[in-house]
Amino acid sequence: MIFKAKAKYVSTSPQKARLVADLIKGKKVGDAVAILSFTRKKVAKTLESLLHDAVANAQSIPSAQQVDIDALKVKDVIVDMASLRTRKRTMPASLGRAFRFVRRQSHITIALEEEKRS
C-alpha cells in the first residue's frame, strides 16, 4: 500500500528541493529522517516534516491492516514547480535601473511504501 503526503507552495525553488529529495529516495524512513536532520539546507526541515506527515498517514489506517513503520521506505519524492505562484521581485541596479528576478515556489509529494518481508 502507498501512503502519500503533499506540501504546496513551499518557498524554495524546485531545483534546490530536488537536490535534497534525491538524497532520501529509496531509503528506509528511519534512515531518511537521519539524513534530513543532518542536511544543512533550508528545505530539509520541510521534507522532514512532510515525511513525518506521511508516516502519520500510514499509522491512521484502520486496525485491520496495521502497517509496520520500520518496514516503510520512501518510494518516491516528486518536486514540481508551483507555476501560478512565482513571485516577481526587483533588485536595485546602478544608474537608477532595476533588475527583475523571480522567487520560485514548489509543490512536494512524498510517497511511502511498505517493504515486502520474505
C-alpha positions in Angstrom: 0.0 0.0 0.0 1.2 3.5 -0.8 0.9 6.4 1.7 1.3 10.0 0.5 1.7 13.5 1.9 1.8 16.8 0.0 3.1 20.2 0.7 2.0 23.0 -1.6 3.6 26.4 -2.3 6.9 25.7 -0.4 9.1 28.8 -0.6 12.1 27.2 -2.3 12.9 26.6 -5.9 12.3 23.1 -7.3 15.9 22.7 -8.3 17.1 23.3 -4.7 14.4 21.0 -3.3 15.3 18.2 -5.8 18.9 18.2 -4.5 17.7 17.2 -1.0 14.9 15.0 -2.3 17.3 12.8 -4.2 19.2 12.1 -1.0 16.2 10.2 0.5 14.7 8.3 -2.5 14.7 4.6 -1.9 15.8 4.8 1.8 14.0 3.4 4.8 12.1 6.0 6.8 14.5 5.9 9.8 17.5 6.5 7.5 15.7 9.2 5.6 14.9 11.1 8.9 18.5 10.8 10.0 19.8 12.1 6.6 17.4 15.1 6.6 18.1 16.0 10.2 21.8 16.4 9.4 21.4 18.1 6.0 22.2 21.8 6.1 19.6 23.0 3.6 16.5 25.0 4.4 14.2 22.7 2.6 15.4 19.7 4.6 13.2 20.7 7.6 10.1 20.9 5.3 10.9 17.5 3.8 11.4 16.0 7.3 8.0 17.4 8.4 6.4 16.1 5.3 8.0 12.7 5.9 6.5 12.6 9.4 3.1 13.5 7.9 3.3 10.6 5.5 4.2 8.2 8.4 1.2 9.6 10.4 -1.0 8.9 7.3 0.3 5.3 7.3 -0.5 4.9 11.0 -4.0 6.3 10.7 -5.4 3.4 8.7 -7.9 1.0 10.3 -6.6 -1.6 12.8 -7.3 -4.5 10.4 -4.4 -3.5 8.2 -1.7 -2.5 10.7 1.4 -1.2 9.0 4.9 -1.9 10.3 6.5 1.6 10.5 10.0 0.1 10.5 9.3 -1.6 7.1 8.3 1.6 5.4 10.6 3.1 2.7 10.5 6.2 0.6 9.2 5.1 -2.7 9.2 8.4 -4.5 9.7 12.2 -3.9 8.2 14.4 -6.5 9.1 18.1 -6.6 7.1 20.2 -9.1 7.1 24.0 -9.7 4.1 26.0 -8.5 3.8 27.8 -11.8 0.9 30.1 -10.9 2.6 31.4 -7.8 6.0 32.7 -8.9 6.6 36.0 -7.1 8.3 38.7 -9.1 10.7 41.0 -7.3 13.0 43.8 -8.3 16.6 44.4 -7.3 18.1 47.9 -7.5 20.8 48.3 -10.0 23.2 51.1 -11.0 22.1 54.3 -12.8 18.6 54.2 -11.4 17.7 50.9 -13.1 16.0 47.9 -11.6 16.5 44.2 -12.4 13.7 41.8 -12.2 14.0 38.3 -10.7 11.6 35.5 -9.8 11.1 33.8 -6.4 10.0 30.3 -7.3 7.8 28.0 -5.2 7.4 24.2 -5.2 4.9 21.5 -4.7 6.4 18.5 -2.9 4.9 15.0 -2.7 6.3 12.1 -0.7 5.1 8.5 -1.3 5.9 5.8 1.2 5.6 2.0 0.5 5.7 -0.9 2.8 8.7 -3.2 2.1 7.8 -6.8 1.5 9.3 -9.1 4.1 10.2 -12.5 3.0 
